[in-house]
Amino acid sequence: QVQLVESGGGLVEAGGSLTLSCKVSTSIFRPDRMGWYRQASGKQRELVAYFTVGGTRTYADFAKGRFTIPRDNARNTVSLEMNGLKPEDTAIYYCYYRGGRPFDVLKEFWGQGTQVTVSS
């Protein structure tokens, strides 16, 4: 079973930066897609960014130019570098993992969420 452990959330001032990290515990690391979602108070969960097994990265419009999934991730991890943070970025951020071949194909796994609060 795939388990995701997140870290890096906290309080940051507007305009500041924060990096989230997600460590994957599994017998074999074979995602076809992995990345981040977020959910603000009173809002639905929304995609932030993800990468595919082929290395393609996709970003939500609000994340483009500010958030990055770095190239140099450690094995079995995915990070999210957030810059130029705004109060509207305040949300719970969730790591996710979608299984690829040959095991857990298209099965989705979620982290517990980590709170990011941006003060003005």
SULUR-V986009 format. One record per pair of residues at least 12 apart in sequence whose C-alpha atoms are under 7 Angstrom apart, sorted by sequence separation. I is the first residue (numbers start at 0). GAP is how many residues later the second one is. D is the distance in whole Angstrom. If there is no record, write none. Layout:
I_GAP_D / I_GAP_D
//
This chain:
7_12_4 / 35_12_5 / 47_12_5 / 67_12_6 / 68_12_6 / 96_12_5 / 6_13_6 / 7_13_6 / 35_13_5 / 46_13_6 / 66_13_7 / 67_13_5 / 95_13_6 / 96_13_7 / 6_14_5 / 34_14_6 / 35_14_6 / 66_14_5 / 67_14_7 / 95_14_5 / 5_15_6 / 6_15_6 / 34_15_4 / 47_15_6 / 66_15_4 / 94_15_6 / 95_15_6 / 5_16_4 / 33_16_5 / 34_16_6 / 65_16_6 / 66_16_6 / 93_16_7 / 94_16_5 / 4_17_5 / 5_17_6 / 32_17_7 / 33_17_6 / 65_17_5 / 93_17_6 / 3_18_6 / 4_18_5 / 32_18_6 / 33_18_7 / 65_18_6 / 93_18_7 / 94_18_7 / 3_19_6 / 4_19_7 / 32_19_4 / 93_19_4 / 3_20_5 / 31_20_5 / 32_20_6 / 92_20_5 / 93_20_7 / 2_21_6 / 3_21_6 / 31_21_5 / 91_21_6 / 92_21_5 / 1_22_7 / 2_22_5 / 30_22_6 / 91_22_5 / 92_22_6 / 1_23_6 / 2_23_7 / 91_23_4 / 92_23_7 / 1_24_5 / 90_24_6 / 91_24_6 / 0_25_6 / 90_25_6 / 89_26_5 / 90_26_7 / 89_27_5 / 89_28_5 / 88_29_7 / 86_31_5 / 85_32_6 / 86_32_6 / 84_33_7 / 86_33_6 / 34_43_7 / 28_47_6 / 39_50_6 / 40_50_7 / 39_51_4 / 23_52_5 / 38_52_5 / 39_52_6 / 22_53_6 / 23_53_6 / 37_53_6 / 38_53_5 / 22_54_5 / 37_54_5 / 38_54_7 / 21_55_5 / 22_55_7 / 37_55_4 / 21_56_5 / 36_56_6 / 37_56_6 / 20_57_6 / 21_57_6 / 35_57_7 / 36_57_5 / 20_58_4 / 35_58_6 / 36_58_6 / 19_59_5 / 20_59_6 / 35_59_5 / 18_60_7 / 19_60_5 / 34_60_6 / 35_60_6 / 18_61_6 / 19_61_7 / 34_61_6 / 18_62_4 / 33_62_6 / 34_62_7 / 17_63_6 / 18_63_6 / 33_63_4 / 17_64_5 / 32_64_6 / 33_64_6 / 16_65_5 / 17_65_7 / 32_65_5 / 16_66_4 / 30_66_6 / 31_66_6 / 15_67_6 / 16_67_6 / 30_67_5 / 31_67_6 / 15_68_5 / 16_68_6 / 30_68_4 / 31_68_4 / 14_69_4 / 15_69_6 / 29_69_6 / 30_69_5 / 14_70_5 / 29_70_5 / 13_71_5 / 14_71_6 / 29_71_7 / 13_72_5 / 13_73_6 / 21_73_6 / 5_89_7 / 13_104_6 / 5_105_6 / 8_105_5 / 9_105_6 / 10_105_6 / 11_105_6 / 12_105_5 / 13_105_6 / 3_106_7 / 4_106_6 / 8_106_5 / 9_106_5 / 10_106_5 / 11_106_5 / 12_106_5 / 13_106_5 / 1_107_7 / 3_107_5 / 5_107_7 / 6_107_7 / 8_107_5 / 9_107_6 / 10_107_6 / 11_107_6 / 12_107_6 / 5_108_7
//
